[in-house]
Amino acid sequence: MKKVIYIYGNLPAYRKDLFTSLDKKLAEEDIELKVFYGEHTIKATKQVESPSFKTQKFLTKHYDLKITKPYTMEGMLNQLKKEMPDGIVMQFNQSNLTEWKVLKWCKSEGIPYAIWGCNYTRPDMKKALKYVRDSIYPHIYKNASVLMPYGSLYRDYFLKIGIPREDIVVVQNSIDVESIISREKGRIHRDFQHSTTKILYVGALHPPKRLDAGIQAVAQLIDAGYDVQFDIVGGGTALDAIKAIWNTFSPKAKERIIFHGAKYGDELVPFFEEADVFFMPGTGGLGVNEAMAYQLPIISTHGDETVFDLIDGNGFFLHHFGDIQEEKAALKKFIELKPEEKVRMAKRSEELILQRASFENLVNKHAEACKLLISKKAQNKVTSQRPN
């Protein structure tokens, strides 16, 4: 039996469905799946409990330096050497010092590796670190056997730097949207005939999400006389800073911009069912997928790049993170649409999420990438030999 190991800094609960289904699918191909993970997260994200797939958790040590905050996953490399997998999949993080050692080990042992991700760069990243990242990452990508971009933007970047098309498997980031759509069938009747427009944000509250700009855009609309309510569902490190801004608003704006705290699972259902539009002013991702499964129109940046391929003219694309005036204009435009136009957008959201980021596609594409990864080793074509 062949073996593939996934490496994660942490194991969020929304990945449980993926790995449970992928484990079963790979077993049919005589491939064993195992997930190595640690405890690195700055988000208020619920973690997987009682996984049905094979996992191993590693002690995570964090180091607070002046320009960066690296971390290590203690003992993981030694365990990899014992496992000797036929392939490794990781969402490479330059702050994970252990992953740098894994890359070196993969090259020396001829172990093919794949990178699944979106090439996200924090807007607040120090220039020196960004320069290092932009200089080194292309070499890491060219030494990878398989690249698994979230969408077309990242895929086009790989092609531009010379990655062969046959080594790229686009794996759209998603969740089990089919289950949501099946469960909600017949329950959602969006006619947009009511007067108050309910704006929804669901996700972690930390600086790159730019909820600071989002609440300011909404507050300006409220003060201009627009009948809106902004429901913010989530918790995180930026909450105090966002509330400090919220405290400067007019009494009416403060009343209409509501913080609900972190919610999970069934607690989220009524927020999605009762909203009129999903709003993401900064980085993010899977909240958009979930919202589209609930037939919500979207106002969003490209997020983790998945969103770029999902909106496709259905909704309002924000070109800049945290641009208050751009956000205000997009929200105003949506609010002023006729109800029938909003209904069309709602139906199109469900259609697009099923066409382009279904859960079935997510699992199938991961399985395809894993099989391609294993074939690289079997054929002795590890792409570390590819010229840089």
C-alpha positions as CSV (number, residue, x, y, z in Angstrom):
1,M,0.0,0.0,0.0
2,K,1.3,3.5,-0.9
3,K,1.2,6.3,1.6
4,V,0.5,10.0,1.4
5,I,1.0,12.3,4.3
6,Y,-0.6,15.8,4.6
7,I,1.1,18.4,6.8
8,Y,-1.0,21.1,8.5
9,G,-0.1,23.8,11.0
10,N,-3.4,23.0,12.7
11,L,-6.4,20.9,11.9
12,P,-9.5,23.1,11.6
13,A,-12.9,21.4,12.0
14,Y,-14.0,22.4,8.5
15,R,-11.3,20.0,7.1
16,K,-12.9,17.0,8.8
17,D,-15.3,16.3,5.9
18,L,-12.5,16.5,3.3
19,F,-10.1,14.2,5.0
20,T,-12.8,11.7,6.0
21,S,-14.0,11.4,2.4
22,L,-10.5,11.6,0.9
23,D,-9.4,8.8,3.2
24,K,-12.1,6.5,1.8
25,K,-11.5,7.4,-1.8
26,L,-7.7,6.9,-1.6
27,A,-8.2,3.5,0.2
28,E,-10.1,2.4,-2.9
29,E,-6.8,3.1,-4.8
30,D,-4.7,1.2,-2.2
31,I,-3.3,4.5,-0.8
32,E,-3.1,5.2,2.9
33,L,-3.7,8.7,4.1
34,K,-2.3,10.3,7.2
35,V,-2.5,13.9,8.5
36,F,0.3,15.4,10.6
37,Y,-0.7,18.6,12.3
38,G,0.3,21.0,15.1
39,E,-1.3,23.9,17.1
40,H,-0.4,26.9,15.1
41,T,-3.3,29.3,14.5
42,I,-4.0,33.0,15.2
43,K,-7.7,32.5,14.3
44,A,-10.6,31.6,16.6
45,T,-11.1,28.4,14.6
46,K,-12.7,25.3,16.0
47,Q,-10.4,22.3,15.6
48,V,-11.2,18.7,14.5
49,E,-12.4,16.5,17.3
50,S,-12.4,12.6,17.1
51,P,-11.2,12.3,13.5
52,S,-12.1,9.1,11.7
53,F,-9.0,9.3,9.5
54,K,-5.4,8.7,10.7
55,T,-3.7,11.6,12.4
56,Q,-0.7,12.5,14.5
57,K,-0.4,15.7,16.5
58,F,2.9,17.3,17.2
59,L,4.0,19.8,19.9
60,T,4.2,23.2,18.4
61,K,6.8,25.7,19.7
62,H,6.5,29.4,18.8
63,Y,9.3,32.0,18.7
64,D,8.6,35.7,18.8
65,L,11.3,37.5,16.8
66,K,11.3,41.2,15.8
67,I,10.2,40.8,12.2
68,T,8.6,37.3,12.2
69,K,7.1,34.7,14.5
70,P,8.4,31.3,13.3
71,Y,7.4,28.0,14.8
72,T,8.4,24.3,14.8
73,M,6.5,21.1,15.0
74,E,8.7,19.0,17.3
75,G,9.5,15.5,16.2
76,M,7.6,15.6,12.9
77,L,10.7,15.2,10.7
78,N,11.8,12.1,12.6
79,Q,8.3,10.6,12.3
80,L,8.3,11.3,8.6
81,K,11.6,9.4,8.3
82,K,10.0,6.4,10.1
83,E,6.9,6.6,7.9
84,M,8.8,7.0,4.6
85,P,5.7,8.2,2.6
86,D,5.4,7.9,-1.1
87,G,4.4,11.6,-1.2
88,I,3.8,14.6,1.0
89,V,1.1,17.4,0.6
90,M,1.5,20.6,2.5
91,Q,0.1,24.1,2.6
92,F,3.7,25.5,2.8
93,N,4.2,28.2,5.4
94,Q,7.5,30.0,5.5
95,S,7.2,30.5,9.2
96,N,7.1,26.8,9.8
97,L,10.8,26.0,10.3
98,T,10.1,22.3,10.3
99,E,8.7,22.4,6.8
100,W,11.9,23.9,5.5
101,K,13.7,20.8,6.9
102,V,11.0,18.6,5.3
103,L,11.7,20.2,1.9
104,K,15.4,19.5,2.3
105,W,14.7,15.9,3.3
106,C,12.3,15.3,0.4
107,K,15.0,16.4,-2.0
108,S,17.7,14.2,-0.5
109,E,15.4,11.1,-0.3
110,G,13.6,11.6,-3.6
111,I,10.2,12.0,-1.9
112,P,7.9,13.9,-4.1
113,Y,5.9,16.7,-2.5
114,A,2.9,18.8,-3.5
115,I,1.9,22.3,-2.4
116,W,-1.8,23.1,-2.0
117,G,-2.7,26.8,-1.5
118,C,-3.4,30.2,-2.7
119,N,-0.1,32.1,-2.6
120,Y,-1.5,34.4,0.0
121,T,0.8,37.2,1.2
122,R,-0.2,39.2,4.3
123,P,-0.8,42.8,3.4
124,D,1.2,43.8,6.6
125,M,4.2,41.6,5.8
126,K,7.5,43.3,6.3
127,K,9.2,44.3,3.0
128,A,12.3,42.3,3.8
129,L,10.3,39.2,4.4
130,K,8.2,39.7,1.3
131,Y,11.4,40.1,-0.7
132,V,12.8,36.8,0.7
133,R,9.5,35.1,0.0
134,D,9.2,36.4,-3.6
135,S,12.8,35.3,-4.2
136,I,12.7,31.9,-2.7
137,Y,9.2,30.6,-3.3
138,P,9.6,30.1,-7.1
139,H,12.5,27.7,-6.4
140,I,10.3,25.8,-3.9
141,Y,7.5,25.5,-6.5
142,K,9.9,24.4,-9.3
143,N,11.2,21.6,-7.1
144,A,7.7,20.4,-6.2
145,S,6.3,17.5,-8.1
146,V,2.7,18.7,-8.1
147,L,1.2,22.1,-7.6
148,M,-2.3,22.4,-6.3
149,P,-3.5,26.0,-6.7
150,Y,-6.9,27.1,-5.3
151,G,-7.9,28.7,-8.6
152,S,-7.0,30.3,-11.9
153,L,-4.9,33.2,-10.5
154,Y,-2.4,31.0,-8.8
155,R,-2.4,28.5,-11.7
156,D,-1.5,31.3,-14.1
157,Y,1.3,32.4,-11.9
158,F,2.7,28.8,-11.9
159,L,2.5,28.7,-15.7
160,K,4.3,32.1,-15.9
161,I,7.3,30.9,-13.9
162,G,7.6,27.8,-16.0
163,I,5.8,25.1,-14.2
164,P,4.6,22.4,-16.8
165,R,0.8,22.4,-17.1
166,E,0.8,18.6,-16.5
167,D,2.2,19.2,-13.0
168,I,-0.7,21.5,-12.0
169,V,-4.0,20.3,-10.6
170,V,-6.4,23.1,-9.7
171,V,-8.0,22.2,-6.4
172,Q,-10.7,24.7,-5.6
173,N,-10.9,25.3,-1.9
174,S,-14.3,24.4,-0.6
175,I,-16.5,22.7,2.0
176,D,-19.4,20.3,1.8
177,V,-21.7,22.8,0.1
178,E,-23.9,20.0,-1.4
179,S,-25.0,19.0,2.1
180,I,-26.0,22.6,2.9
181,I,-28.0,22.9,-0.4
182,S,-29.7,19.6,0.2
183,R,-30.7,20.5,3.8
184,E,-31.9,24.0,2.9
185,K,-33.9,22.9,-0.1
186,G,-37.4,24.3,0.3
187,R,-36.4,26.3,3.4
188,I,-35.0,29.4,1.8
189,H,-37.3,31.7,-0.1
190,R,-35.5,34.9,-0.9
191,D,-37.7,37.5,-2.4
192,F,-35.9,40.6,-1.0
193,Q,-39.2,42.4,-0.5
194,H,-38.4,43.6,3.1
195,S,-37.1,47.1,3.8
196,T,-34.0,46.4,5.9
197,T,-31.0,45.0,4.0
198,K,-29.2,42.5,6.3
199,I,-25.4,42.3,5.6
200,L,-23.5,39.3,7.0
201,Y,-19.9,38.6,7.7
202,V,-18.9,35.2,9.1
203,G,-15.3,34.4,9.9
204,A,-12.3,35.0,12.2
205,L,-11.7,38.6,13.3
206,H,-8.0,39.3,12.8
207,P,-6.3,42.3,11.0
208,P,-6.1,41.0,7.4
209,K,-9.9,40.5,7.3
210,R,-10.2,44.3,7.4
211,L,-13.5,44.4,9.3
212,D,-12.3,47.8,10.5
213,A,-12.9,49.2,7.1
214,G,-16.1,47.1,6.6
215,I,-17.8,48.6,9.7
216,Q,-16.8,52.1,8.7
217,A,-18.3,51.6,5.2
218,V,-21.6,50.3,6.7
219,A,-21.7,53.1,9.4
220,Q,-21.4,55.7,6.6
221,L,-24.4,54.2,4.8
222,I,-26.4,54.1,8.0
223,D,-25.7,57.7,8.7
224,A,-26.6,58.6,5.1
225,G,-30.1,57.1,5.8
226,Y,-29.8,53.6,4.3
227,D,-31.9,51.0,6.1
228,V,-29.2,48.3,6.8
229,Q,-28.1,45.9,9.5
230,F,-24.6,44.4,9.7
231,D,-24.3,41.1,11.5
232,I,-20.7,40.2,12.4
233,V,-20.2,36.5,13.4
234,G,-16.8,35.6,14.7
235,G,-14.1,36.2,17.3
236,G,-10.4,36.8,17.2
237,T,-7.4,39.0,17.9
238,A,-8.8,42.1,16.1
239,L,-12.1,42.3,18.0
240,D,-11.0,44.9,20.5
241,A,-9.5,47.2,17.9
242,I,-12.7,46.9,15.7
243,K,-14.9,47.6,18.7
244,A,-12.8,50.7,19.5
245,I,-13.7,52.0,16.1
246,W,-17.3,51.0,16.5
247,N,-17.5,53.0,19.7
248,T,-16.9,56.2,17.8
249,F,-20.0,55.7,15.6
250,S,-23.3,57.4,15.9
251,P,-25.9,55.7,18.2
252,K,-27.9,54.6,15.2
253,A,-24.9,53.0,13.5
254,K,-23.8,51.2,16.7
255,E,-27.3,49.8,17.1
256,R,-27.3,48.5,13.5
257,I,-23.8,47.0,13.5
258,I,-24.0,43.9,15.8
259,F,-21.2,41.6,17.1
260,H,-22.5,38.1,17.8
261,G,-19.2,36.4,18.7
262,A,-17.9,33.1,17.4
263,K,-20.6,30.6,16.2
264,Y,-20.1,27.1,14.8
265,G,-22.2,24.5,13.1
266,D,-26.0,24.8,13.6
267,E,-25.5,28.1,15.4
268,L,-24.6,29.7,12.0
269,V,-27.7,28.5,10.1
270,P,-30.1,31.3,11.1
271,F,-27.6,34.0,10.2
272,F,-27.1,32.6,6.7
273,E,-30.9,32.0,6.2
274,E,-31.9,35.5,7.3
275,A,-29.2,37.5,5.6
276,D,-29.5,39.3,2.2
277,V,-25.9,39.6,1.2
278,F,-22.5,38.2,2.3
279,F,-19.7,40.8,2.7
280,M,-16.0,40.1,2.9
281,P,-13.8,43.3,2.8
282,G,-10.4,41.7,3.4
283,T,-8.8,38.3,3.2
284,G,-10.9,35.2,3.7
285,G,-12.3,32.3,1.8
286,L,-14.7,29.5,2.9
287,G,-17.3,31.8,4.4
288,V,-18.0,32.8,0.8
289,N,-18.6,29.2,-0.3
290,E,-20.9,28.6,2.6
291,A,-22.8,31.8,1.9
292,M,-23.3,30.9,-1.8
293,A,-24.7,27.5,-0.7
294,Y,-27.3,29.5,1.2
295,Q,-28.1,31.4,-2.0
296,L,-26.5,34.6,-0.8
297,P,-25.2,37.3,-3.2
298,I,-21.6,38.1,-2.5
299,I,-19.6,41.4,-2.1
300,S,-16.0,40.4,-1.7
301,T,-12.3,40.8,-2.5
302,H,-10.6,37.9,-4.2
303,G,-10.1,36.5,-0.7
304,D,-7.9,33.4,-0.9
305,E,-8.3,33.5,-4.7
306,T,-11.1,31.0,-4.8
307,V,-13.6,33.9,-4.8
308,F,-12.1,35.3,-8.0
309,D,-13.3,32.2,-9.9
310,L,-16.7,32.1,-8.1
311,I,-18.2,35.5,-8.4
312,D,-17.9,35.8,-12.2
313,G,-20.1,38.9,-12.5
314,N,-22.6,37.6,-10.0
315,G,-22.0,39.9,-7.1
316,F,-19.6,42.8,-6.6
317,F,-15.9,42.2,-6.8
318,L,-13.8,44.4,-4.5
319,H,-10.4,45.1,-6.0
320,H,-8.7,46.4,-2.9
321,F,-8.6,45.1,0.7
322,G,-10.0,47.6,3.2
323,D,-11.0,50.3,0.7
324,I,-13.9,52.0,2.6
325,Q,-15.2,54.0,-0.4
326,E,-15.1,51.0,-2.8
327,E,-17.0,48.9,-0.2
328,K,-19.5,51.6,0.4
329,A,-20.2,52.0,-3.3
330,A,-20.6,48.2,-3.8
331,L,-23.0,47.9,-0.8
332,K,-25.0,50.9,-2.0
333,K,-25.3,49.5,-5.5
334,F,-26.6,46.2,-4.1
335,I,-29.0,47.8,-1.7
336,E,-30.5,49.8,-4.6
337,L,-31.0,46.8,-6.9
338,K,-34.5,45.8,-7.7
339,P,-35.8,42.7,-5.8
340,E,-35.9,40.6,-8.9
341,E,-32.2,41.3,-9.7
342,K,-31.3,40.2,-6.2
343,V,-33.3,37.0,-6.6
344,R,-31.4,36.3,-9.8
345,M,-28.1,36.8,-8.0
346,A,-29.2,34.5,-5.2
347,K,-30.1,31.6,-7.5
348,R,-26.9,32.1,-9.5
349,S,-24.8,31.8,-6.3
350,E,-26.1,28.3,-5.7
351,E,-25.5,27.4,-9.4
352,L,-21.9,28.7,-9.4
353,I,-20.8,27.0,-6.1
354,L,-22.0,23.7,-7.4
355,Q,-20.4,24.1,-10.8
356,R,-17.0,25.4,-9.6
357,A,-16.4,24.5,-6.0
358,S,-18.5,21.5,-5.1
359,F,-17.3,19.2,-2.3
360,E,-17.3,16.3,-4.7
361,N,-14.9,18.1,-7.0
362,L,-12.7,19.0,-4.0
363,V,-12.3,15.4,-3.0
364,N,-11.8,14.1,-6.5
365,K,-9.1,16.7,-7.3
366,H,-7.2,15.9,-4.1
367,A,-7.3,12.2,-5.0
368,E,-6.1,13.1,-8.5
369,A,-3.2,15.1,-7.1
370,C,-2.3,12.3,-4.7
371,K,-2.2,9.7,-7.5
372,L,-0.1,12.0,-9.7
373,L,2.2,12.6,-6.7
374,I,2.8,8.9,-6.2
375,S,3.3,8.3,-9.9
376,K,6.2,10.8,-9.8
377,K,8.1,8.6,-7.4
378,A,7.1,5.4,-9.2
379,Q,8.4,6.7,-12.4
380,N,11.5,8.2,-10.7
381,K,10.5,11.6,-12.1
382,V,10.8,13.7,-9.0
383,T,10.9,17.3,-10.3
384,S,13.8,18.4,-8.2
385,Q,15.6,17.8,-11.4
386,R,13.7,20.5,-13.1
387,P,16.0,23.5,-13.9
388,N,15.4,26.6,-11.8
